[in-house]
Amino acid sequence: MNTSIKKVPSNIVVMGECMVEFGRTSGSAGNSSDDGTGEGSNERNLYKKSFAGDVFNTGIYIKRCVKEQANVKFLTAIGNDENSKEMLAMMEKESLDSSLVYQSSSAQMGLYLINVDDEGERSFSYWRETSAAKQVVRFLSDDLDNPALENVDSFFFSGISIAILSQGDRQKLWRFIFKLKATGTKIIFDPNYRPMLWGTLNETRAAYAAAFELADIALPGVDDHMVLYNAKNAEDVAGFLEQFSISEIIIKNGSQGMLLSVDGIRSYIDVEPVNNVVDTTSAGDAFNGAYLSARLIGRSAEQSAKFAAKVSACIIQHKGAIVDGSVFAQQLLDYPM
């Protein structure tokens, strides 16, 4: 008789903003010529619509990695328009739980446009001032009895998640996260600094200090800390974050590798250089998703970081924030957790 006990899937909540993304279709960027008929110009203005956002991307990569071993719930607010419905359909396709997706009757999803110049450099234009995601804490505050908020094992959010909130809503979020942490939820924070979303450096630093005080795992990048805290290198980042009670600090430093500080013990991990870099969008998001997935199934921090580096290397060799499912599945076969 089989007496094994079926393991209950972990409950992971990821909080952030998903936006409508318009990027030029392949062949419509770069040196498209115009022969006088206007056809070249029209070709340059062909865009493909998709959906992306830092935490949303991470949630998708977690679910792709762990499959039925975790329920991944995306906490956000969207509209009732056609774009919002299409985003929900994408979530269903990716098996993301939408029980914490709130729908606003007064706002819609934010939108951004990606342009690529003749040298391949990317630039972004955003329309997110009235994004529904800014209302998420107000919806959440009225729905704290939602069963989807029970027995949350991990709660992941980013600097963008909090940058779009008002000061008042941010304070409400801290109280909500504090209560989660008190019940045993693991709090995970990626600073992911976007200057244009913040008023002042002091405002950012105050919000990040509150997040670091609550975090059990931090996933910072060296570049952000150079701007925010005048860090010179990964060691400076580690020294700053070790002031807080963060048990795992995974410092991402691009081609220079990673510095891990786990329970105050530091270690260094090299990464293999990627020669065929196509698109660095979502490299950090994919790293976060892969790292958290490997930790979820019991891998060490070092093993998880190495796995995440492989996943990130795969992502930047393909176009778009969310790579094709078959490409990602092959990556997991070639480099399993």
N, C-alpha and C positions, 0 to 999 in steps of 0.2 A: 504494500500500500504506500502511495506517495504521501508523505507527511510534510512536504515542504510548504512553507507559507509564502503566498504570493506577495511580493513587495508592493506596497502602495506607492503610486507615482508621486514624485515631489511636486509641490505647488510653487510655481515661480511667477511672481508679478513683475512686469517690466513697465515702467511709467515714462511716457514721453509723447512726442508729437510725430505724427506721420503726415507728410505733405505730398501734394501732387507734384510730380517731377516731369518736366519736359526737357528732353535732351535731343540734340541733333541726331538724326538717323545716320547710320554708317553711309559714308559717301556724300553727306550733305555738309560736312565740315571741311576746312582746309582749302585747297586751291581749286574750288569749283569755278569753272570758267563761264562767262556769259558771252554768247556769240552774237548778241544783239537782238535775239528773239525773246529774251527774258527767261529762257528755260534754265540757264545756269543759276540765275538769281532765285527762281522758284525752287530749284533743287536744294539750294543752301538753306531754305526756310522750311524744310521738312523736319518735323519734330516727332519724337515718339513719347507717348505718355506712359508713366509708370508711377509707383508710389514708393517713398523712402523716408527715412528719418533715423537718426543714430540708434536710438533705443529699439525702434521697430525692427531695424536691420538685425540688431543683436538678438532680439527675440526669435526671429526667423531662423537664424543660424543655430541658436540653442535647440530649437525644436527639430531642426534637420539632423543635428548630432545625436540627440538623446531619444528622439521619437517617442514611444509610449512610456518611457521612463520618467517623463515629467509632463505636467500640464503647464503650459506657458500662457499666461493671461496678459494681454496688452491693456494697460490702463491709460485711457486717453479720452478726448472728446472730439467728435466730428460733426458734420452737418447732416441734413436729410436730403441732400442733393444727389445727383447721379454719380459724381466722383466719389462721394462717401460710400455709396452702395457698391461701387466697383472695388473700393479698398476693402470693404467687408468680405466681398467675394474672394479677393486675394488672400485674406486671412484664413478663410475657410479652406482654400486650396492648400495653404501652408500648415494647416492644422493648428493655427493659433486660436486660443480661446477668446471669444469676443464678449464674455459676460461682464467685463468692466469697461466696455466701450460705450460711452454716453453720447447721445445725439442731441445737438443743440437745435432749437427752432429759430435762432436768431443769428447764427454764424455758420460759416462753412470752413472747409479745410484750407490751410495755407497752400501756397503754390510757389515753386521756384523754377527758374529757367537756367539751363546750362549752355554756355557758349564756349566753343573751342576755337582759338585763333589758328593762323597758318603754321605756327610753331608747335601746335598741340597743347598750348597752355589753356587751362580752364578758368572761366569766370562765372559768377553766379548772380542772378537777379532774383530778389525775394519779394513776395506779396503775402505777408503773414500778420499784418497789424491787427486784423480782425479774425485771426484764426480761432476756430472753436476750441482748440486744445488749451487756450488760455483760461477756459472756464472749467477745466477738469476738476480742480479742487472744490469748486462750489457744488458740482454734481456729487463728488465723493462725500462731502460733508453731509449731504442729505440722504446718503445711502450706506451708512456705516454698518447697517445690519445685513448687507448683501452677503449671502452664503459664500460668494466667491472670495470674500476677504477672510474667511476662516482658515485656520491651519496653513498660513502662508509660510513656506520654508525659506524662501529668499525673495528679497525686494531689491530690484535694480533700477537706478535712475542716473541721470547725467547732469552736467552743467547746463545743457540746453533745456532739460526738463524743468529746471528751476528758473532759468533766465527768462522764460516767457511768462512767468507768473507775476502777479502784483505782490507788493511787499506783504499785504495782509494775507493773501493766499499762501505765500511762502511760509509764514508763521504757522498757519493751520497745518501745512504739510509737515513741518517739523514735529508738531504734536502728534500727528498721525503716525509718522515713522517711529517716534519714540515709543508709542504704545505697541507697535508691531515688534520692535526690538525687545521690549519687556516681556513679550510672550515667547521669545526664542527665535524670532525671524532673523535671518542673516541679512544684514544691510550691505549693499554693494554700490559703490559710487565711482563713476568715471568723470573727472572734471570737465573734459571736452570743452574747452573755453572758446567762445565765439564773441569777440569784442563788440561787434555791432549789436548784440542783444543786451548789452549791459550799459548802464548809465555811467558809472565810474569804477575805477579799480577798487576803491574802498568798498563799494557795494558788493562787488564780486567776491572780494576777500572775506567779507563778513558772512556771505551766504555759504561760501566754500568751507569756512571754519565750522559752521553749524553742521554741514554735511560730513566733514571729516570727524567731528565729535561723535557722530552716530554710526559711522561706517565700520564694518568688520573687515571688508575687503575694499581696497582702493586700486584703481587701474589707470594711473596718470601717465601722461606723456611728458617727456622732458621739455619740449618746445613750449607747452602751456606754462610750465613753472618758470621758464626763463622770462616770460613776459610778466607773469603775475607776482613772482617772488624773487626775481633776479637770480635764479639758479644758474650755475655755470655748467653743471653736469648732472648725471644721474645720482651721484653721491650726495649732492646738495639736496636733491628732491627727497632722497631717502632720509637724510638728516632732518629735514623739515617735517615730514610725515610721521616719523618715529616719535615725535612729541605727543601724538595722539594715541589712543588705545586701539589702533588698527592692527589686527593680527596678521593680515596678508597685504603686502604692498607690492604690486607688480608694475615696474616702471618700464614703459616702452620707449625705446630710443632709436627707432628706425633701423638702419643697417648696422648700427653700433651694438645691437643686441638688447638684452634686458638685464635689469638689476632687480633681484627679488629680495625682499626683506620679510621673512616669515618669523613671527615671534621674536623680532629683533635680530635674527641671524641673517646676514646678507650672503647672497650668492650671485654669480654672473652666468649668463647664458648667451652664447654667440648665436647668430643667425646666418644662414647661407645667403649670399647675395642673389638677387633676382635680376637676370639680364634682360628679360622680356617684359618690362613694365608697361602695361597698356593703360591702366586706370587705377589710381590709388584711392578712389572713392570707396569708403566703407572698409578699408583695410583694418582700422582700429576696431570698428564695430564687429567685424568677423572674428578678430582676435579675441575680443571680449566674450563673444558667444562660445567660441571653441574652448577657451580657458575655463569658463564656468561649467561647461558641459563635462569636460574631463574631470574637474574637481567633483562634480556631482556623482560620478560613477566611481569615485574613490582613488583617482590618480593623485600623485603628489603634486605640489606646486610646481616643481621643476619639470616633471613629466607633462603637466598640463600646459606650461608655458612653451615647451618644445612643440607639442601638438598644435597649439594655437599659432605659433610662428609658421608652421607648414600650411595651415589653413589660410592665413593672411597672405602668404606668398602665392597661393593659388588664386585668391580673389583678385590681386592686383595684376594678374596676367589676363584678365577678362574685363570686358566693358560692363559698367553698371554697378550699382550698389548691391543688388541681389543677383548673383550668378545663376545661370540655368541649373535647375535641379539635377539633371543628369550629370553635369560637370562636377557638381558638389558631391554627388553620390560616388562618382569615380574617385574623387579625392579621398573620401573616407575609406574606400577599398584599398587604395594605394598606401595611405598613411592612417591606419586606424588609431582610435584612442587607446 
